[in-house]
Amino acid sequence: MTDLKSLMHAAKRPLALALVGGALAISLQGCVGVMVGGVVAGTLAATDRRTLGAQTEDKSIAVKGEIAIPKVVGDAGHVNVTSFNRKVLLTGEVPSEAAKEAATREVAKIEGVQSVVNELAVSGASGFGSRSNDTLITGKVKASIVDNRTLYANSIKVVTERGIVYLMGRVTEKEGDLAANIARGVSGVQKVVKVFEYISDDEYRMLTTTPESQQK
């Protein structure tokens, strides 16, 4: 196990980018659970600043939202639902302001949802090329965050829509500013929007051990 950790650490950015890119590609197919083994999944859960209950509920909220929203938005809409610590982020495109408002109402009704951040654009749905580019940007931003040894990458979720990067997670203000600055330095990023839940320095000390451990 020690040799494996040393090898992964030596690989640094290329390995981080490959891993993140692979995870993103498979997550688009809804197969994260297949790719991630029990040990790896357990490690990610342990370094996530959400409770296990919140992590489970976030997955349920996202699934329920993606099932419910098309019923009020219609086929013309393209809506992504991301939940982190029961805060829901809506990104994508809808055909009208009425559809945008309906999406918020529909998600707010889901059990467990505490707040909704609606970043839906009223426009035509984005194409395959745009979404592929967004996936690539997400991978590069995530890899850049992983490379920074002062940040806990598993505490930050990255969502990209039309070149706009949204950052979610439970972080200190200092961590949030650093993550945003890192994201702004990634090629292709048009704008960075922070959707963080901020924690105090005291809570940070209670939740964390050594940031370098995520690199091993």
Backbone as CSV, one residue per row, in Angstrom:
resi,resn,N_x,N_y,N_z,CA_x,CA_y,CA_z,C_x,C_y,C_z
1,MET,0.823,-1.200,0.000,0.000,0.000,0.000,0.853,1.245,0.000
2,THR,1.972,1.232,0.767,2.860,2.390,0.815,3.449,2.680,-0.549
3,ASP,3.876,1.610,-1.278,4.456,1.809,-2.602,3.441,2.422,-3.554
4,LEU,2.187,1.998,-3.446,1.150,2.523,-4.315,0.926,4.002,-4.046
5,LYS,0.919,4.373,-2.775,0.728,5.765,-2.423,1.868,6.619,-2.953
6,SER,3.068,6.118,-2.849,4.226,6.867,-3.320,4.167,7.060,-4.825
7,LEU,3.751,6.028,-5.541,3.642,6.099,-6.994,2.595,7.117,-7.411
8,MET,1.451,7.117,-6.723,0.390,8.063,-7.045,0.836,9.490,-6.776
9,HIS,1.561,9.683,-5.677,2.031,11.021,-5.337,3.028,11.508,-6.374
10,ALA,3.890,10.625,-6.851,4.913,11.015,-7.819,4.288,11.415,-9.150
11,ALA,3.159,10.822,-9.471,2.526,11.112,-10.754,1.976,12.524,-10.823
12,LYS,1.553,13.072,-9.659,1.042,14.435,-9.526,-0.033,14.764,-10.559
13,ARG,0.118,15.886,-11.240,-0.964,16.412,-12.063,-1.454,15.488,-13.163
14,PRO,-0.594,14.844,-13.956,-1.119,13.985,-15.035,-2.058,12.908,-14.517
15,LEU,-1.695,12.300,-13.378,-2.551,11.251,-12.832,-3.844,11.850,-12.307
16,ALA,-3.722,13.006,-11.632,-4.930,13.642,-11.100,-5.900,13.956,-12.222
17,LEU,-5.383,14.514,-13.318,-6.249,14.857,-14.438,-6.868,13.624,-15.060
18,ALA,-6.068,12.548,-15.181,-6.591,11.310,-15.770,-7.695,10.717,-14.905
19,LEU,-7.475,10.709,-13.591,-8.465,10.140,-12.684,-9.748,10.947,-12.686
20,VAL,-9.587,12.278,-12.604,-10.765,13.132,-12.577,-11.512,13.047,-13.899
21,GLY,-10.772,13.066,-15.011,-11.418,12.967,-16.315,-12.169,11.669,-16.470
22,GLY,-11.557,10.568,-16.009,-12.223,9.275,-16.097,-13.468,9.224,-15.253
23,ALA,-13.374,9.774,-14.056,-14.528,9.784,-13.163,-15.658,10.596,-13.760
24,LEU,-15.327,11.740,-14.378,-16.353,12.572,-14.974,-17.025,11.866,-16.143
25,ALA,-16.219,11.238,-16.969,-16.782,10.556,-18.136,-17.750,9.474,-17.721
26,ILE,-17.393,8.728,-16.684,-18.268,7.641,-16.251,-19.473,8.184,-15.499
27,SER,-19.280,9.304,-14.776,-20.414,9.857,-14.038,-21.497,10.330,-14.991
28,LEU,-21.117,10.759,-16.208,-22.108,11.177,-17.186,-23.004,10.018,-17.581
29,GLN,-22.516,8.803,-17.410,-23.301,7.622,-17.756,-24.010,7.052,-16.528
30,GLY,-23.881,7.757,-15.391,-24.553,7.293,-14.184,-23.933,6.052,-13.595
31,CYS,-22.607,5.870,-13.791,-21.974,4.627,-13.370,-20.865,4.843,-12.353
32,VAL,-20.941,5.890,-11.572,-19.885,6.144,-10.607,-19.753,4.992,-9.620
33,GLY,-20.911,4.472,-9.202,-20.868,3.387,-8.232,-20.181,2.154,-8.755
34,VAL,-20.237,1.922,-10.078,-19.577,0.764,-10.669,-18.075,0.969,-10.703
35,MET,-17.661,2.192,-11.051,-16.238,2.454,-11.205,-15.517,2.509,-9.858
36,VAL,-16.152,3.116,-8.870,-15.482,3.337,-7.600,-15.688,2.141,-6.690
37,GLY,-14.628,1.511,-6.289,-14.697,0.352,-5.412,-15.030,0.742,-3.991
38,GLY,-15.288,-0.243,-3.158,-15.671,0.025,-1.785,-14.630,0.797,-1.002
39,VAL,-13.351,0.454,-1.184,-12.296,1.120,-0.432,-12.190,2.582,-0.825
40,VAL,-12.190,2.848,-2.149,-12.072,4.216,-2.618,-13.282,5.028,-2.201
41,ALA,-14.472,4.453,-2.347,-15.688,5.156,-1.965,-15.664,5.494,-0.481
42,GLY,-15.181,4.559,0.331,-15.088,4.811,1.763,-14.130,5.938,2.087
43,THR,-13.022,6.004,1.355,-12.052,7.068,1.571,-12.638,8.421,1.219
44,LEU,-13.341,8.505,0.078,-13.954,9.760,-0.320,-14.991,10.208,0.687
45,ALA,-15.795,9.271,1.183,-16.817,9.619,2.156,-16.191,10.125,3.443
46,ALA,-15.066,9.528,3.835,-14.424,9.903,5.085,-13.838,11.303,5.021
47,THR,-13.423,11.761,3.845,-12.827,13.080,3.718,-13.834,14.123,3.247
48,ASP,-15.082,13.752,3.108,-16.146,14.671,2.737,-16.649,15.336,4.012
49,ARG,-16.829,16.643,3.996,-17.238,17.365,5.195,-18.729,17.294,5.466
50,ARG,-19.468,16.621,4.604,-20.871,16.354,4.893,-20.980,15.104,5.746
51,THR,-22.057,14.985,6.482,-22.307,13.736,7.194,-22.662,12.669,6.162
52,LEU,-22.543,11.401,6.551,-22.918,10.324,5.637,-24.393,10.418,5.270
53,GLY,-25.200,10.859,6.243,-26.622,11.027,5.973,-26.874,12.078,4.910
54,ALA,-26.132,13.195,4.986,-26.290,14.266,4.009,-25.817,13.816,2.635
55,GLN,-24.731,13.046,2.590,-24.228,12.546,1.308,-25.277,11.660,0.628
56,THR,-25.880,10.785,1.412,-26.905,9.885,0.874,-28.129,10.676,0.415
57,GLU,-28.521,11.658,1.230,-29.699,12.446,0.892,-29.455,13.307,-0.354
58,ASP,-28.230,13.800,-0.511,-27.910,14.595,-1.704,-28.095,13.782,-2.973
59,LYS,-27.677,12.532,-2.943,-27.852,11.666,-4.110,-29.336,11.471,-4.416
60,SER,-30.116,11.263,-3.378,-31.553,11.057,-3.548,-32.222,12.316,-4.092
61,ILE,-31.838,13.480,-3.569,-32.414,14.747,-4.023,-32.122,14.966,-5.507
62,ALA,-30.887,14.709,-5.918,-30.505,14.909,-7.317,-31.328,14.017,-8.247
63,VAL,-31.486,12.752,-7.862,-32.261,11.818,-8.691,-33.717,12.255,-8.775
64,LYS,-34.301,12.600,-7.647,-35.705,13.025,-7.631,-35.904,14.303,-8.443
65,GLY,-34.930,15.219,-8.341,-35.041,16.464,-9.092,-34.984,16.239,-10.591
66,GLU,-34.081,15.363,-11.019,-33.939,15.103,-12.452,-35.148,14.367,-13.024
67,ILE,-35.866,13.679,-12.162,-37.098,13.010,-12.606,-38.264,14.004,-12.652
68,ALA,-38.317,14.888,-11.662,-39.460,15.791,-11.529,-39.419,16.987,-12.478
69,ILE,-38.246,17.567,-12.686,-38.157,18.821,-13.442,-38.643,18.719,-14.891
70,PRO,-38.308,17.654,-15.633,-38.800,17.579,-17.015,-40.319,17.652,-17.123
71,LYS,-41.010,17.284,-16.075,-42.470,17.316,-16.099,-42.999,18.744,-16.144
72,VAL,-42.236,19.697,-15.609,-42.696,21.088,-15.597,-41.950,21.954,-16.606
73,VAL,-40.785,21.497,-17.045,-39.985,22.270,-17.993,-40.246,21.849,-19.435
74,GLY,-40.499,20.566,-19.623,-40.748,20.057,-20.958,-39.481,19.605,-21.670
75,ASP,-39.622,19.065,-22.856,-38.502,18.519,-23.617,-37.517,19.579,-24.085
76,ALA,-37.956,20.826,-24.164,-37.084,21.889,-24.661,-36.031,22.290,-23.632
77,GLY,-36.212,21.879,-22.407,-35.282,22.262,-21.350,-34.123,21.286,-21.189
78,HIS,-33.024,21.804,-20.679,-31.860,20.980,-20.326,-31.429,21.443,-18.942
79,VAL,-31.760,20.641,-17.929,-31.535,21.059,-16.543,-30.692,20.028,-15.803
80,ASN,-29.637,20.508,-15.159,-28.811,19.667,-14.297,-29.108,20.011,-12.849
81,VAL,-29.246,18.974,-12.033,-29.556,19.151,-10.609,-28.368,18.660,-9.781
82,THR,-27.783,19.552,-9.013,-26.653,19.194,-8.155,-26.999,19.558,-6.716
83,SER,-26.880,18.598,-5.818,-27.186,18.845,-4.410,-25.943,18.629,-3.558
84,PHE,-25.641,19.585,-2.697,-24.507,19.451,-1.780,-24.945,19.954,-0.418
85,ASN,-24.953,19.036,0.540,-25.409,19.325,1.899,-26.820,19.920,1.889
86,ARG,-27.644,19.364,1.012,-29.067,19.693,0.885,-29.320,21.067,0.262
87,LYS,-28.274,21.705,-0.249,-28.431,22.928,-1.041,-28.401,22.503,-2.510
88,VAL,-29.429,22.886,-3.264,-29.552,22.433,-4.648,-29.178,23.553,-5.617
89,LEU,-28.341,23.206,-6.573,-27.950,24.118,-7.646,-28.590,23.636,-8.942
90,LEU,-29.302,24.521,-9.619,-29.910,24.208,-10.913,-29.142,24.950,-11.998
91,THR,-28.632,24.210,-12.973,-27.919,24.821,-14.087,-28.447,24.246,-15.400
92,GLY,-28.217,24.972,-16.478,-28.692,24.516,-17.777,-29.524,25.580,-18.451
93,GLU,-30.444,25.164,-19.288,-31.250,26.106,-20.050,-32.725,25.691,-20.053
94,VAL,-33.589,26.687,-19.995,-35.036,26.453,-20.075,-35.630,27.462,-21.052
95,PRO,-36.792,27.150,-21.642,-37.363,28.001,-22.693,-38.005,29.302,-22.228
96,SER,-38.296,29.447,-20.927,-39.000,30.654,-20.476,-38.754,30.919,-18.992
97,GLU,-39.072,32.143,-18.583,-38.973,32.503,-17.162,-39.951,31.668,-16.337
98,ALA,-41.103,31.385,-16.931,-42.103,30.577,-16.223,-41.555,29.181,-15.934
99,ALA,-40.851,28.609,-16.915,-40.258,27.285,-16.722,-39.158,27.340,-15.659
100,LYS,-38.402,28.420,-15.651,-37.345,28.585,-14.659,-37.933,28.629,-13.244
101,GLU,-38.981,29.394,-13.076,-39.631,29.487,-11.767,-40.265,28.159,-11.372
102,ALA,-40.828,27.462,-12.340,-41.456,26.165,-12.071,-40.417,25.158,-11.603
103,ALA,-39.226,25.218,-12.172,-38.151,24.295,-11.772,-37.772,24.504,-10.305
104,THR,-37.701,25.763,-9.899,-37.383,26.061,-8.503,-38.448,25.510,-7.574
105,ARG,-39.701,25.760,-7.915,-40.800,25.278,-7.068,-40.802,23.766,-6.965
106,GLU,-40.541,23.092,-8.086,-40.580,21.628,-8.103,-39.485,21.043,-7.217
107,VAL,-38.289,21.607,-7.292,-37.180,21.091,-6.483,-37.376,21.421,-5.007
108,ALA,-37.906,22.600,-4.724,-38.108,23.010,-3.328,-39.071,22.074,-2.597
109,LYS,-39.934,21.388,-3.357,-40.901,20.475,-2.739,-40.278,19.141,-2.329
110,ILE,-39.085,18.841,-2.825,-38.453,17.554,-2.524,-38.038,17.503,-1.059
111,GLU,-38.348,16.408,-0.421,-38.025,16.261,0.997,-36.509,16.361,1.223
112,GLY,-36.140,17.162,2.199,-34.734,17.304,2.553,-34.071,18.539,1.975
113,VAL,-34.646,19.119,0.930,-34.045,20.304,0.308,-34.169,21.500,1.240
114,GLN,-33.035,22.149,1.509,-33.026,23.303,2.411,-33.004,24.631,1.668
115,SER,-32.403,24.651,0.490,-32.382,25.883,-0.310,-32.119,25.534,-1.769
116,VAL,-32.508,26.445,-2.661,-32.337,26.233,-4.098,-31.655,27.461,-4.695
117,VAL,-30.573,27.229,-5.434,-29.884,28.290,-6.161,-30.156,28.048,-7.643
118,ASN,-30.968,28.907,-8.247,-31.391,28.710,-9.630,-30.511,29.537,-10.563
119,GLU,-29.633,28.863,-11.305,-28.748,29.516,-12.268,-29.116,29.127,-13.698
120,LEU,-30.369,28.746,-13.897,-30.832,28.368,-15.230,-30.871,29.589,-16.151
121,ALA,-30.443,29.389,-17.383,-30.506,30.453,-18.384,-31.756,30.259,-19.234
122,VAL,-32.420,31.347,-19.562,-33.574,31.279,-20.436,-33.056,31.383,-21.867
123,SER,-32.907,30.242,-22.499,-32.350,30.184,-23.853,-32.555,28.783,-24.416
124,GLY,-32.121,28.586,-25.650,-32.187,27.264,-26.236,-31.208,26.326,-25.547
125,ALA,-31.493,25.051,-25.579,-30.632,24.065,-24.911,-29.253,24.025,-25.565
126,SER,-28.226,23.884,-24.737,-26.854,23.810,-25.241,-26.660,22.528,-26.051
127,GLY,-25.694,22.564,-26.970,-25.434,21.412,-27.823,-24.406,20.470,-27.243
128,PHE,-24.164,19.375,-27.961,-23.221,18.359,-27.502,-21.817,18.932,-27.358
129,GLY,-21.405,19.778,-28.301,-20.065,20.348,-28.245,-19.856,21.189,-27.006
130,SER,-20.843,22.000,-26.669,-20.753,22.859,-25.483,-20.684,22.021,-24.219
131,ARG,-21.499,20.977,-24.150,-21.513,20.144,-22.940,-20.217,19.353,-22.805
132,SER,-19.660,18.921,-23.926,-18.381,18.209,-23.879,-17.276,19.129,-23.381
133,ASN,-17.306,20.363,-23.846,-16.315,21.339,-23.405,-16.459,21.615,-21.911
134,ASP,-17.706,21.675,-21.435,-17.943,21.888,-20.006,-17.371,20.735,-19.175
135,THR,-17.539,19.520,-19.677,-16.999,18.353,-18.975,-15.481,18.432,-18.891
136,LEU,-14.847,18.856,-19.974,-13.393,18.998,-19.991,-12.939,20.065,-19.003
137,ILE,-13.637,21.189,-18.978,-13.290,22.263,-18.044,-13.432,21.792,-16.606
138,THR,-14.522,21.077,-16.314,-14.718,20.551,-14.962,-13.548,19.674,-14.550
139,GLY,-13.107,18.807,-15.462,-11.971,17.933,-15.169,-10.709,18.714,-14.887
140,LYS,-10.457,19.759,-15.673,-9.243,20.551,-15.481,-9.289,21.338,-14.174
141,VAL,-10.443,21.878,-13.841,-10.577,22.624,-12.582,-10.387,21.693,-11.390
142,LYS,-11.029,20.532,-11.449,-10.910,19.573,-10.358,-9.463,19.122,-10.187
143,ALA,-8.785,18.862,-11.304,-7.388,18.439,-11.242,-6.511,19.527,-10.645
144,SER,-6.786,20.777,-10.981,-6.002,21.891,-10.449,-6.218,22.033,-8.949
145,ILE,-7.442,21.775,-8.496,-7.725,21.837,-7.060,-7.032,20.689,-6.335
146,VAL,-7.054,19.498,-6.954,-6.366,18.344,-6.370,-4.871,18.631,-6.226
147,ASP,-4.309,19.313,-7.197,-2.880,19.619,-7.185,-2.484,20.579,-6.072
148,ASN,-3.443,21.382,-5.615,-3.126,22.339,-4.552,-3.134,21.633,-3.205
149,ARG,-2.004,21.588,-2.557,-1.858,20.774,-1.352,-2.489,21.406,-0.111
150,THR,-3.022,22.603,-0.224,-3.646,23.232,0.940,-5.166,23.110,0.923
151,LEU,-5.717,22.483,-0.118,-7.161,22.328,-0.223,-7.556,20.857,-0.140
152,TYR,-8.713,20.590,0.465,-9.278,19.252,0.478,-10.200,19.130,-0.726
153,ALA,-9.722,18.481,-1.778,-10.481,18.407,-3.030,-11.850,17.758,-2.842
154,ASN,-11.958,16.800,-1.929,-13.225,16.089,-1.753,-14.283,16.938,-1.064
155,SER,-13.890,18.125,-0.585,-14.847,19.025,0.047,-15.429,20.021,-0.944
156,ILE,-14.985,19.955,-2.193,-15.413,20.925,-3.204,-15.993,20.201,-4.418
157,LYS,-17.181,20.616,-4.803,-17.821,20.053,-6.005,-17.768,21.103,-7.116
158,VAL,-17.409,20.650,-8.308,-17.267,21.544,-9.457,-18.343,21.226,-10.492
159,VAL,-19.078,22.243,-10.900,-20.108,22.105,-11.935,-19.836,23.173,-12.989
160,THR,-19.851,22.791,-14.263,-19.602,23.755,-15.338,-20.750,23.765,-16.329
161,GLU,-21.199,24.957,-16.682,-22.294,25.125,-17.641,-21.975,26.310,-18.547
162,ARG,-21.849,26.047,-19.843,-21.538,27.090,-20.820,-20.266,27.865,-20.451
163,GLY,-19.283,27.172,-19.917,-18.024,27.790,-19.546,-18.032,28.476,-18.194
164,ILE,-19.172,28.515,-17.542,-19.281,29.113,-16.207,-19.074,28.010,-15.172
165,VAL,-18.131,28.212,-14.279,-17.810,27.211,-13.259,-18.491,27.581,-11.945
166,TYR,-19.239,26.634,-11.418,-19.897,26.800,-10.122,-19.169,25.930,-9.105
167,LEU,-18.837,26.504,-7.968,-18.122,25.783,-6.921,-19.013,25.642,-5.698
168,MET,-19.224,24.385,-5.274,-20.024,24.094,-4.097,-19.143,23.396,-3.065
169,GLY,-19.598,23.378,-1.815,-18.860,22.656,-0.792,-18.933,23.358,0.548
170,ARG,-18.411,22.683,1.555,-18.325,23.256,2.902,-16.876,23.653,3.126
171,VAL,-16.606,24.943,3.061,-15.233,25.436,3.125,-15.162,26.697,3.975
172,THR,-13.943,27.061,4.377,-13.741,28.358,5.014,-13.722,29.416,3.906
173,GLU,-13.866,30.681,4.277,-13.827,31.736,3.265,-12.479,31.758,2.555
174,LYS,-11.421,31.498,3.301,-10.083,31.472,2.708,-9.979,30.358,1.671
175,GLU,-10.489,29.173,2.010,-10.470,28.061,1.057,-11.306,28.387,-0.176
176,GLY,-12.469,29.005,0.048,-13.346,29.339,-1.064,-12.706,30.319,-2.028
177,ASP,-12.041,31.326,-1.479,-11.363,32.310,-2.331,-10.226,31.659,-3.118
178,LEU,-9.490,30.773,-2.458,-8.377,30.099,-3.122,-8.887,29.212,-4.252
179,ALA,-9.927,28.442,-3.980,-10.494,27.552,-5.002,-11.005,28.354,-6.196
180,ALA,-11.638,29.489,-5.923,-12.160,30.329,-7.000,-11.024,30.883,-7.844
181,ASN,-9.947,31.302,-7.208,-8.804,31.841,-7.948,-8.153,30.760,-8.815
182,ILE,-8.094,29.538,-8.283,-7.542,28.422,-9.059,-8.407,28.175,-10.290
183,ALA,-9.726,28.158,-10.090,-10.646,27.904,-11.205,-10.532,28.991,-12.273
184,ARG,-10.384,30.230,-11.853,-10.275,31.337,-12.819,-9.032,31.205,-13.699
185,GLY,-8.013,30.526,-13.195,-6.784,30.366,-13.957,-6.808,29.230,-14.961
186,VAL,-7.901,28.488,-15.024,-8.012,27.358,-15.944,-8.504,27.841,-17.305
187,SER,-7.856,27.407,-18.350,-8.236,27.832,-19.695,-9.664,27.399,-20.025
188,GLY,-10.388,28.282,-20.658,-11.757,27.981,-21.055,-12.805,28.460,-20.076
189,VAL,-12.397,28.796,-18.854,-13.354,29.249,-17.842,-13.769,30.690,-18.132
190,GLN,-15.069,30.913,-18.292,-15.594,32.238,-18.584,-15.895,33.042,-17.325
191,LYS,-16.294,32.331,-16.285,-16.724,32.997,-15.054,-16.745,31.965,-13.939
192,VAL,-16.533,32.402,-12.701,-16.593,31.506,-11.552,-17.648,32.023,-10.570
193,VAL,-18.551,31.146,-10.180,-19.606,31.499,-9.233,-19.453,30.627,-7.986
194,LYS,-19.323,31.261,-6.840,-19.180,30.520,-5.584,-20.556,30.256,-4.971
195,VAL,-20.846,28.978,-4.750,-22.105,28.570,-4.119,-21.765,27.803,-2.846
196,PHE,-20.761,28.273,-2.148,-20.242,27.573,-0.979,-21.126,27.743,0.260
197,GLU,-20.984,26.798,1.153,-21.486,26.917,2.521,-20.235,27.143,3.377
198,TYR,-20.147,28.286,4.004,-18.921,28.608,4.729,-18.944,28.083,6.163
199,ILE,-17.804,27.570,6.578,-17.648,27.075,7.940,-16.616,27.938,8.659
200,SER,-16.652,27.904,9.975,-15.715,28.705,10.769,-14.359,28.015,10.839
201,ASP,-13.362,28.751,11.259,-12.024,28.170,11.429,-12.037,27.078,12.488
202,ASP,-12.863,27.259,13.520,-12.951,26.233,14.571,-13.542,24.941,14.016
203,GLU,-14.580,25.061,13.196,-15.179,23.860,12.609,-14.201,23.211,11.638
204,TYR,-13.450,24.028,10.918,-12.430,23.512,10.003,-11.438,22.636,10.762
205,ARG,-10.974,23.118,11.899,-9.992,22.349,12.673,-10.589,21.040,13.184
206,MET,-11.882,21.051,13.470,-12.537,19.835,13.949,-12.724,18.816,12.829
207,LEU,-12.930,19.296,11.616,-13.257,18.404,10.503,-12.053,17.847,9.762
208,THR,-10.905,18.507,9.887,-9.783,18.161,9.046,-8.594,17.632,9.828
209,THR,-7.742,16.937,9.063,-6.480,16.449,9.647,-5.340,17.057,8.865
210,THR,-4.792,16.348,7.887,-3.689,16.859,7.092,-4.074,16.909,5.632
211,PRO,-4.106,18.090,4.995,-4.497,18.172,3.584,-3.672,17.295,2.678
212,GLU,-2.363,17.098,2.994,-1.511,16.304,2.130,-1.976,14.870,1.999
213,SER,-2.797,14.414,2.955,-3.227,13.010,2.920,-4.055,12.691,1.684
214,GLN,-4.729,13.723,1.109,-5.545,13.458,-0.082,-4.683,13.202,-1.310
215,GLN,-3.378,13.533,-1.229,-2.509,13.334,-2.376,-1.867,11.956,-2.370
216,LYS,-2.046,11.185,-1.267,-1.342,9.904,-1.129,-2.259,8.747,-1.434
